[in-house]
């Protein structure tokens, strides 16, 4: 068995395509490195993906791929690489030197083996499979884009890839259906420490204005239109209610949000969001499609109860009485759940504390980091 005192790992993530900042998931992994692991962090811009024809194996594309690999330059002095998310053709400037052997393995095996001699082992981390991403986020049929699903599976199944980390059984099942080998898959949640808020006393609860928070940059997918309808219905039932809406709103919908009881921001820094999670009485996200729901998890970490939908991996996040799950079209049920949480202080605190318990149990940084180290150790033959 090999031994190594320290592991140097390239941690590469594309910047958020809308706000340009490091992705929260990569930042959390970086904040809680496994013991004995040193991260070299790269936060790259998201390039435009190539057209379908650029993946066809021809003399021209082969030359282009190899040229791109050479232009990537010298990789950092690391033992392995850990890439985040599906932003083809690369997650960072070093993409080609890691993924290229996988692209070529089934097409030009001799060239693939030659390139692998110069490649370091690498790990991929994704919250959703390619078919789930296409169908849930982009409204595209995975059957029409089967070539992209097949390509992604070929890359993950390559010899140089030593594992795929995902956060839910839902996503792991999606990868398996896409053709990724089961032995490659590891379900490891993100590390997160609870930051419990101070719950309202009976006296404060009687006099305070109830506040609901929504966070979502994608208006349609996150259910921004549903938020407005449900909150308008709730406002008729409970007059003294306020909505804090964080996210972009289409121009045509802007007049509907111009109300005294709605406070709206296009975007807030993460630290300001965390403060907001602690200050509100409920977090509401009626999303139509979701891989995991990090904003839901961050609200739970503060003790704020959540009302959301039962799509994607959310039922694996909101467990043990930490919130309410509804079908995406059950607007009446969502309104009733919010009304209960905003009128019953004991229920609100109980559900909120359940959320803190879920985060403590499932997302403990020490436990999670040990699991990540296990993946790295296996990749390097240290286990």
For each residue, the residues with C-beta under 8 A, 3 or more apart:
1: 381 382 383
2: 380 381 382
3: 382
4: 7 79 380 382
5: 36
6: 36 37 38
7: 4 34 36 37 38 79 80 376 380
8: 37 38 40 76 77 78 79
9: 37 38 39 40 78 79 80 81 82 376
10: 39 40 42 75 76 78 80 81 82 92 94 120
11: 26 29 30 39 40 41 42 82 84
12: 41 42 44 81 82 83 84 91 92 94
13: 22 23 25 26 41 42 43 44 83 84 85 91 92
14: 17 23 43 44 45 46 84 85 87 91 92
15: 20 21 22 23 43 44 45 46
16: 19 20 21 22 23
17: 14 46 87
18: 217
19: 16 217 267
20: 15 16 45
21: 15 16 270
22: 13 15 16 26 27 43
23: 13 14 15 16 26 27 84 85
24: 27 28 270 294
25: 13 28 29 84 85 125 127 190 294
26: 11 13 22 23 29 30 41 43 84
27: 22 23 24 30 31
28: 24 25 31 32 190 191 192
29: 11 25 26 32 33 39 82 84 125 190 191 372
30: 11 26 27 33 39 41
31: 27 28 191
32: 28 29 191 365 368 369
33: 29 30 37 38 39 369
34: 7 37 369 370 372 373 376
35: 369 370 373
36: 5 6 7 373
37: 6 7 8 9 33 34 372 373 376
38: 6 7 8 9 33
39: 9 10 11 29 30 33
40: 8 9 10 11 76 78
41: 11 12 13 26 30
42: 10 11 12 13 92 93 94
43: 13 14 15 22 26
44: 12 13 14 15 90 91 92 93
45: 14 15 20
46: 14 15 17 87
47: 87 89 90
48:
49: 87 88 89
50: 54 55 88 89
51: 54
52: 55 56 147 148
53: 56
54: 50 51 61 64
55: 50 52 61 103 147 151
56: 52 53 61
57: 61 62 104 107 108
58: 61 62
59: 62 63
60: 63 64
61: 54 55 56 57 58 64 65
62: 57 58 59 65 66 108 111
63: 59 60 66 67
64: 54 60 61 67 68
65: 61 62 68 69 96 100 103 104
66: 62 63 69 70 100
67: 63 64 70 71
68: 64 65 71 72 96 100
69: 65 66 72 96 97 100 115
70: 66 67
71: 67 68 96
72: 68 69 75 93 94 95 96 97
73: 93
74:
75: 10 72 78 81 94 97 120
76: 8 10 40 94
77: 8
78: 8 9 10 40 75 81 120
79: 4 7 8 9 120 121 380
80: 7 9 10 120 121 122 123 162 376 379 380
81: 9 10 12 75 78 94 98 120 121 122 123
82: 9 10 11 12 29 122 123 125 376
83: 12 13 91 92 95 98 122 123 124 125
84: 11 12 13 14 23 25 26 29 91 125 126
85: 13 14 23 25 91 125 126 127
86: 126 128 130 133 152
87: 14 17 46 47 49 90 91
88: 49 50 148 152
89: 47 49 50 95 96 99
90: 44 47 87 93 94 95 96 99
91: 12 13 14 44 83 84 85 87 95
92: 10 12 13 14 42 44 83 95
93: 42 44 72 73 90
94: 10 12 42 72 75 76 81 90 97 98
95: 72 83 89 90 91 92 98 99
96: 65 68 69 71 72 89 90 99 100
97: 69 72 75 94 100 115 118 119
98: 81 83 94 95 101 119 120 122 160
99: 89 90 95 96 102 103 155 158
100: 65 66 68 69 96 97 103 104 115
101: 98 104 105 112 113 115 116 119 158 159 160
102: 99 105 112 154 155 156 157 158 160 161
103: 55 65 99 100 107 151 154 155
104: 57 65 100 101 107 108 109 111 112 115
105: 101 102 109 112 154 158 159
106: 109 154
107: 57 103 104 112
108: 57 62 104 111 112
109: 104 105 106 112 113
110: 113 114
111: 62 104 108 114 115
112: 101 102 104 105 107 108 109 115 116 158
113: 101 109 110 116 117
114: 110 111 117
115: 69 97 100 101 104 111 112 118 119
116: 101 112 113 119 159 160
117: 113 114
118: 97 115
119: 97 98 101 115 116 122 160
120: 10 75 78 79 80 81 98 160
121: 79 80 81 160 161 162 379 380
122: 80 81 82 83 98 119 160 161 162 379
123: 80 81 82 83 161 162 163 164 165 375 376 379
124: 83 155 156 161 163 164 165
125: 25 29 82 83 84 85 164 165 166
126: 84 85 86 129 164 165 166 171 175
127: 25 85 166 167 168 171 291 292 313
128: 86 132 133 136 137 166 171 174 291 292 312
129: 126 132 133 152 171 174 175 177 178 180
130: 86 133 134 142 148 149 152 153 178
131: 134 135 142 149 174 177 178
132: 128 129 135 136 171 174 291 312
133: 86 128 129 130 136 137 138 291
134: 130 131 137 138 140 141 142 145 148 149
135: 131 132 138 139 140 141 142
136: 128 132 133 289 290 291 311 312
137: 128 133 134 221 289 291
138: 133 134 135
139: 135
140: 134 135 144 145
141: 134 135 144 145
142: 130 131 134 135 145 146 149
143: 146
144: 140 141
145: 134 140 141 142 148 149
146: 142 143 149 150
147: 52 55 150 151
148: 52 88 130 134 145 151 152
149: 130 131 134 142 145 146 152 153 178 179
150: 146 147 153 154 179
151: 55 103 147 148 154 155
152: 86 88 129 130 148 149 155 156 178
153: 130 149 150 156 157 175 178 179 180
154: 102 103 105 106 150 151 157 158
155: 99 102 103 124 151 152 158 161
156: 102 124 152 153 161 164 175 180 181 184
157: 102 153 154 161 179 180 181 184
158: 99 101 102 105 112 154 155 161
159: 101 105 116
160: 98 101 102 116 119 120 121 122
161: 102 121 122 123 124 155 156 157 158 164 184
162: 80 121 122 123 375 378 379
163: 123 124 184 185 186 375 378 379
164: 123 124 125 126 156 161 175 180 184 185 186
165: 123 124 125 126 186 187 188 372 375
166: 125 126 127 128 171 172 175 185 186 187 188
167: 127 171 187 188 189 190 292 313
168: 127 171 172 187 291 292 312 313 316 317
169: 172 173 187 313 316
170: 173 174 312 313 316
171: 126 127 128 129 132 166 167 168 174 175 187 291 292 313
172: 166 168 169 175 176 185 187
173: 169 170 176 177
174: 128 129 131 132 170 171 177 178
175: 126 129 153 156 164 166 171 172 178 180 185
176: 172 173 179 180 182 185
177: 129 131 173 174
178: 129 130 131 149 152 153 174 175
179: 149 150 153 157 176
180: 129 153 156 157 164 175 176 184 185
181: 156 157 184 185
182: 176 185
183:
184: 156 157 161 163 164 180 181
185: 163 164 166 172 175 176 180 181 182
186: 163 164 165 166 371 375
187: 165 166 167 168 169 171 172
188: 165 166 167 368 371 372 375
189: 167 362 363 368
190: 25 28 29 167 294 297 363 368
191: 28 29 31 32 363 364 365 368 369
192: 28 297 298 301 359 363 365
193: 301 359 365
194: 301 302 303 356 359 360
195: 274 278 301 302
196: 302 303 353 356
197: 277 278 279 302 303 304 352
198:
199: 303 348 349 352
200: 204 205 208 345 349
201: 204 205
202: 205 206 345
203: 206 207
204: 200 201 207 208
205: 200 201 202 208 345
206: 202 203
207: 203 204
208: 200 204 205
209: 240 241 242
210: 238 240 241 242 281 282 342
211: 241 242 243 244 279 280 281 282
212: 231 234 241 242 243 244 280 281 282 283 284 338 342
213: 243 244 246 276 277 280 282 283 284 299 304
214: 222 224 227 243 244 245 246 247 283 284 285
215: 246 247 273 283 285 295
216: 219 221 222 223 224 246 247 285 287 295
217: 18 19 222 247 248 267
218: 221 222 247
219: 216 222 224 225 247 248 249 250 253
220: 223 224 225 288
221: 137 216 218 287 288 289
222: 214 216 217 218 219 247 285 286 287 288
223: 216 220 226 227 285 286 287 288 309 328
224: 214 216 219 220 227 228 245 247 249 253
225: 219 220 228 229 253
226: 223 229 230 286 328 331 334
227: 214 223 224 230 231 243 245 284 286
228: 224 225 231 232 253 256 257
229: 225 226 232 233 331
230: 226 227 233 234 284 286 331 334 335 338
231: 212 227 228 234 235 241 243 262 284
232: 228 229 235 236
233: 229 230 236 237 331 335
234: 212 230 231 237 238 241 335 338 339 342
235: 231 232 238 239 241 261
236: 232 233 239
237: 233 234 335 339
238: 210 234 235 241 339 342 343
239: 235 236
240: 209 210
241: 209 210 211 212 231 234 235 238 261 342
242: 209 210 211 212 261 262 263
243: 211 212 213 214 227 231 261 262 263
244: 211 212 213 214 263 264 265 276 280
245: 214 224 227 249 257 262 263 264 265
246: 213 214 215 216 264 265 266 267 268 273 276
247: 214 215 216 217 218 219 222 224 265 266 267
248: 217 219 266 267
249: 219 224 245 253 254 257 264
250: 219 253 254
251: 254
252:
253: 219 224 225 228 249 250 256 257
254: 249 250 251 257 258
255: 258
256: 228 253 259
257: 228 245 249 253 254 262 264
258: 254 255 262
259: 256 262
260:
261: 235 241 242 243
262: 231 242 243 245 257 258 259
263: 242 243 244 245
264: 244 245 246 249 257
265: 244 245 246 247 268
266: 246 247 248
267: 19 217 246 247 248
268: 246 265 272 273 276
269: 272 273
270: 21 24 273 274
271: 274 275
272: 268 269 275 276
273: 215 246 268 269 270 276 277 295 298
274: 195 270 271 277 278 298 302
275: 271 272 278 279
276: 213 244 246 268 272 273 279 280
277: 197 213 273 274 280 283 298 299 301 302 304
278: 195 197 274 275 302 303 304
279: 197 211 275 276
280: 211 212 213 244 276 277 283 304
281: 210 211 212 304 341 342 348
282: 210 211 212 213 304 305 306 307 338 341 342 348
283: 212 213 214 215 277 280 295 296 299 304 305 306 307 308
284: 212 213 214 227 230 231 306 307 308 334 338
285: 214 215 216 222 223 290 293 295 296 306 307 308 309
286: 222 223 226 227 230 307 308 309 326 328 331 334
287: 216 221 222 223 290 293 308 309 311 314 328
288: 220 221 222 223 309 311 328
289: 136 137 221 311 312
290: 136 285 287 293 309 311 312 313 314
291: 127 128 132 133 136 137 168 171 312 313
292: 127 128 167 168 171 297 312 313 314 317
293: 285 287 290 296 297 308 312 313 314 317
294: 24 25 190 297 298
295: 215 216 273 283 285 298 299
296: 283 285 293 299 300 306 308 314 317 318 323
297: 190 192 292 293 294 300 301 317 359 363
298: 192 273 274 277 294 295 301 302
299: 213 277 283 295 296 302 304 306 355
300: 296 297 303 304 306 317 318 322 323 355 356 358 359
301: 192 193 194 195 277 297 298 355 356 359 363
302: 194 195 196 197 274 277 278 298 299 352 356
303: 194 196 197 199 278 300 349 352 353 355 356
304: 197 213 277 278 280 281 282 283 299 300 352 355
305: 282 283 322 323 324 341 348 351 352 355
306: 282 283 284 285 296 299 300 318 322 323 324 355
307: 282 283 284 285 286 323 324 326 334 337 338 341
308: 283 284 285 286 287 293 296 314 318 323 324 325 326
309: 223 285 286 287 288 290 314 325 326 327 328
310: 314 315 325 326 327
311: 136 287 288 289 290 314 328
312: 128 132 136 168 170 289 290 291 292 293
313: 127 167 168 169 170 171 290 291 292 293 316 317
314: 287 290 292 293 296 308 309 310 311 317 318 325
315: 310 318 319 325
316: 168 169 170 313 319
317: 168 292 293 296 297 300 313 314 358
318: 296 300 306 308 314 315 322 323 324 325 355 358
319: 315 316 322 358
320: 354 357 358
321: 350 351 354
322: 300 305 306 318 319 351 354 355 357 358
323: 296 300 305 306 307 308 318 351 355
324: 305 306 307 308 318 334 337 341
325: 308 309 310 314 315 318
326: 286 307 308 309 310 330 333 334 337
327: 309 310 330 333
328: 223 226 286 287 288 309 311
329:
330: 326 327 333 334
331: 226 229 230 233 286 334 335
332: 335 336
333: 326 327 330 336 337
334: 226 230 284 286 307 324 326 330 331 337 338
335: 230 233 234 237 331 332 338 339
336: 332 333 339 340
337: 307 324 326 333 334 340 341
338: 212 230 234 282 284 307 334 335 341 342
339: 234 237 238 335 336 342 343
340: 336 337 343 344 347
341: 281 282 305 307 324 337 338 344 347 348 351
342: 210 212 234 238 241 281 282 338 339 348
343: 238 339 340
344: 340 341 347 348
345: 200 202 205 348 349
346: 349 350
347: 340 341 344 350 351
348: 199 281 282 305 341 342 344 345 351 352
349: 199 200 303 345 346 352 353
350: 321 346 347 353 354
351: 305 321 322 323 341 347 348 354 355
352: 197 199 302 303 304 305 348 349 355 356
353: 196 303 349 350 356 357
354: 320 321 322 350 351 357 358
355: 299 300 301 303 304 305 306 318 322 323 351 352 358 359
356: 194 196 300 301 302 303 352 353 359 360
357: 320 322 353 354 360 361
358: 300 317 318 319 320 322 354 355 361 362 363
359: 192 193 194 297 300 301 355 356 362 363
360: 194 356 357 363 364
361: 357 358 364
362: 189 358 359
363: 189 190 191 192 297 301 358 359 360 368
364: 191 360 361 367 368
365: 32 191 192 193 368 369
366: 369 370
367: 364 370 371
368: 32 188 189 190 191 363 364 365 371 372
369: 32 33 34 35 191 365 366 372 373
370: 34 35 366 367 373 374
371: 186 188 367 368 374 375
372: 29 34 37 165 188 368 369 375 376
373: 34 35 36 37 369 370 376 377
374: 370 371 377 378 383
375: 123 162 163 165 186 188 371 372 378 379
376: 7 9 34 37 80 82 123 372 373 379 380 382
377: 373 374 380 382 383
378: 162 163 374 375 381 382 383
379: 80 121 122 123 162 163 375 376
380: 2 4 7 79 80 121 376 377
381: 1 2 378
382: 1 2 3 4 376 377 378
383: 1 374 377 378
